[in-house]
Amino acid sequence: MAYKTRTWISLWFLLTAPVIFWDVGYCFMRPRSMKGGDLHWIWSPYALYQEVDYIYGVKALQEGNGFTLAQSSLNVIETMMNLIYLYLAHVQHSPAAIVVGFAAIVMTLSKTVLYWAQEYYCGFCAVGHNSMRDLIILWIIPNGLWIVFPAIISVVLGKDIARQLYAADRAAKRATLEKKR
């Protein structure tokens, strides 16, 4: 049974890749990418975001907080897996695509939940200074998309993997019965 790709899942993997690489660039190029830095023009929207989420701001950089770069390192791996999924699914038409896609999206979901849990367990140390309106519009909604869509995709791809496994199991059992006859 061939794996049937879904356009919306492939679009998620494709459209998020440049967004993630842009974010990774900002994180690894700090302080040059930050407000006042010579490369800030590339990441100008981060002038606001570094004030909304201190983990992206000056304070975390000055304190040597490693979470931002650790997360960005995982973003690189996750995004490479997303692109490998696209290659396997749309160029190679490989059944392995589904496993790579599932692993990548679970990584996205887990990493984002960890990011939120970090905020919760530190008493909202990086975003708690925002008004409720700003928190919702500038942090919860944009970051929430990285939980909602990956959660849905992980369920869909997980079901696809389960279907493939059940089909393979049925085929193996039929082959065993055929040999016994």
C-alpha positions in Angstrom: 0.0 0.0 0.0 1.6 3.3 -1.1 1.7 6.3 1.2 -0.7 9.0 0.2 0.7 12.5 0.9 -1.6 15.3 2.1 -1.1 18.7 0.5 -1.7 20.6 3.8 0.9 18.6 5.7 3.4 19.0 2.9 2.7 22.8 2.9 3.3 22.9 6.6 6.7 21.3 6.2 7.5 23.5 3.2 6.3 26.9 4.5 7.7 26.5 8.0 11.2 25.8 6.8 12.1 29.4 5.8 10.4 30.7 8.9 12.4 28.4 11.2 15.7 29.1 9.4 15.0 32.8 9.7 14.5 32.4 13.4 17.6 30.2 13.7 19.6 33.0 11.9 18.3 35.6 14.4 19.3 33.4 17.4 22.7 32.4 16.2 23.6 35.9 14.9 22.8 37.7 18.2 23.8 40.4 19.1 24.3 41.5 15.5 20.7 40.5 14.6 19.2 42.4 17.5 17.9 45.9 17.6 21.0 48.1 17.3 23.0 45.4 15.5 24.5 45.8 12.0 22.4 42.9 10.7 19.2 43.8 12.4 17.6 45.0 9.2 17.3 41.3 8.2 15.4 40.5 11.4 13.6 43.9 12.0 10.4 42.3 13.4 12.4 40.9 16.2 12.8 44.4 17.6 9.3 43.9 19.0 9.7 40.2 19.7 12.8 40.6 21.8 10.8 42.8 24.1 7.8 40.4 24.2 9.9 37.3 24.9 13.0 38.0 26.9 14.5 34.6 25.9 15.1 36.3 22.5 16.2 39.5 24.1 19.3 41.2 25.5 18.8 39.9 29.1 19.0 36.2 28.1 22.0 36.9 25.8 23.8 38.8 28.6 23.1 36.1 31.1 24.3 33.4 28.8 21.0 31.6 28.8 21.6 28.6 26.6 17.9 27.7 26.0 17.6 29.9 22.9 20.6 28.4 21.1 19.7 24.9 22.3 16.2 25.3 20.9 17.6 26.7 17.6 20.0 23.8 17.3 17.1 21.4 17.5 15.2 23.6 15.0 17.9 23.0 12.4 17.6 19.2 12.9 13.8 19.3 12.9 13.7 21.4 9.7 16.2 19.2 7.9 13.9 16.3 8.8 10.9 18.2 7.4 12.8 18.8 4.1 13.8 15.1 4.0 10.2 14.2 4.5 9.3 16.3 1.5 12.0 14.8 -0.6 11.1 11.2 0.3 7.3 11.8 -0.1 7.3 13.8 -3.3 10.5 12.9 -5.2 11.3 9.4 -4.0 7.7 8.4 -3.2 9.2 6.4 -0.4 7.1 4.7 2.3 9.9 5.8 4.7 8.6 9.4 4.3 5.8 8.9 6.8 8.2 7.8 9.6 10.5 10.8 9.0 7.6 13.2 8.9 6.1 11.7 12.1 9.5 11.9 13.9 10.0 15.5 12.7 6.5 16.7 13.7 6.7 15.0 17.1 10.0 16.8 17.6 8.3 20.1 16.7 5.4 19.5 19.1 7.7 18.3 21.9 10.1 21.2 21.6 7.3 23.7 21.6 5.6 22.1 24.6 9.0 22.2 26.4 9.3 25.9 25.5 5.9 26.6 27.1 6.6 24.4 30.1 9.9 26.3 30.6 7.8 29.5 30.8 5.3 28.0 33.2 7.9 26.5 35.6 10.0 29.7 35.7 6.9 31.7 36.7 6.6 33.2 33.2 10.0 34.8 33.6 10.4 35.7 29.9 6.9 36.7 29.0 5.1 37.5 32.2 5.8 41.2 31.9 3.4 41.6 28.9 -0.2 42.8 29.1 -2.7 40.0 28.7 -3.6 41.4 25.3 0.0 41.5 24.1 0.7 38.1 25.5 -2.3 36.6 23.7 -1.7 38.4 20.4 2.1 38.4 20.3 3.1 35.1 22.1 0.2 32.7 22.7 -1.4 32.7 19.3 1.8 32.7 17.2 3.5 30.1 19.4 0.2 28.2 19.8 0.1 27.5 16.1 3.3 25.4 16.6 1.4 23.2 19.0 -2.0 23.0 17.3 -0.8 22.1 13.8 1.9 19.7 14.8 -0.5 18.0 17.2 -3.0 17.4 14.4 -0.3 16.4 11.9 1.2 13.9 14.5 -2.3 12.3 14.9 -2.8 12.0 11.2 0.7 10.6 10.4 0.5 8.3 13.5 -2.8 6.9 12.1 -1.2 6.5 8.7 1.7 4.6 10.3 -0.7 2.4 12.2 -2.6 1.6 9.0 0.6 0.7 7.2 1.6 -1.6 10.1 -1.8 -3.3 10.2 -1.7 -3.8 6.4 1.8 -5.3 6.6 0.7 -7.5 9.5 -2.3 -8.8 7.6 -0.1 -9.4 4.5 2.4 -11.3 6.6 -0.3 -13.5 8.1 -1.8 -14.2 4.7 1.7 -15.2 3.4 2.2 -17.5 6.4 -1.2 -19.2 5.8 -0.4 -19.6 2.1 2.9 -21.3 2.9 1.1 -23.7 5.2 -1.3 -24.8 2.5 
